[in-house]
Every structure is written in structure tokens, then in C-alpha cells.
Amino acid sequence: MNGEWPGNLLNNINVNVGDLNQHRQIGTMLTHKATFGTPVWSQERAMAALRDVMPMLHRQNKSALQAVFSAAVLAKIGLTVQQEG
């Protein structure tokens, strides 16, 4: 991670696919582990770090799902890809 709170980020994606009552079921679990480069000792600093890092983790979720799922699945779950331009 770069920026005001540099450190390391580990993304883990688990996808389970199976059939239930003749319907395809897909379950996805995304987890992120952010390890800051320097300790965050106070509650105030921890809250500031979370406020800054959480939007980045949300973008990571969207990006990971967009890389894994087809356009049809993304449309079904309401995760549309914004076109740049």
C-alpha cells in the first residue's frame, strides 16, 4: 500500500461453485489483510487509518470481482464497470 498509510496488503479470494436443486450456486468470499508499515498506537490514529484505507479496500473488492466474474454475473449482482472517458 502506498500513500499516507504505507504497508502491505494481502488479498484472498475464495470462490465456491456448486449445484443446488438444479441451479448453479456461486459463493465468493473476499478478505483483505492490511499491515501498516509503522504501528498505529492510538485510537485516533487507528480511526484515521481506517477512514483512509477502507475506500481503497472497497475498490479492491470491486476490482477483484470484476476480474473473476463474467459480465452477466456482474450485471446480476449490480456491479457495473464504469467506462473511462
N, C-alpha and C positions, 0 to 999 in steps of 0.2 A: 504494500500500500504506500502511496506517495501522499504528499500534502502535509497538512498541519499535524496529522497523527500517523507518521510513518510506521510501518511494521510489515508483518506477513499476513497473508490471507490464504486459508485453505478452504476450497470449495469441495463439497462431497454431494454427488447426485446418485440417488438410488431410484431405479425405475423397475416396477413390477408389472408384468403383463400376464393376464390370465382370462379364462372364460368363466362366466357365472351365468347360469340359466340361458345359455346360448348367446350371450352378449359379451363382447370384448370389454374387459375392465383394465384400466391403466392407473396405477398409483405411482405418484412421484413424491420423493422426499428430498428436499434440498437443505443442506446445512452449511453454515459458514462459521469458520473459526478465525477471528481476528486477534492477532497477537501484536500488541503495540511494542515499538522499539524501545520505549522507555516506560517505566512504571507510572501508573496513574494512581496516585496515593489518596487523593481527597475525593469526596463525593461530588463536589462541584466540578472538578476536572473530569471525573468519570461521566457525569451527565453531559458535559460539553463534548467529550469524545463521542459518546453515543449519538448525540444530536447531529454531529458531523458525519459519522461513519454509517449510520443506518440508511440514509438515502442511497449511498453507494452500494450497500448490500442489497437493497431493493432492486437497483439496476442490474446487479449481478444475477439475481433470481430471474428477472425478465430475460436477460441475455442468454442464460443457460437454458431456459425453457424454449426460447426461440431457436436455439441450436439443436435441440433434441426432438421437438415435435414438428409434425407436418403443418402446413398452412391450415388444413381442415381442422385439426385438433386445436390449434391456436385460436381459430375463429370460434370454435365451440366453447372454449373456456374464457373467451372475451379478451384474449391477449393479442392485440393487433400490433403490427410492426409499423412504427411511424416512418414515413418516407422522408428522406432528407431532400432539401431543395429550396 
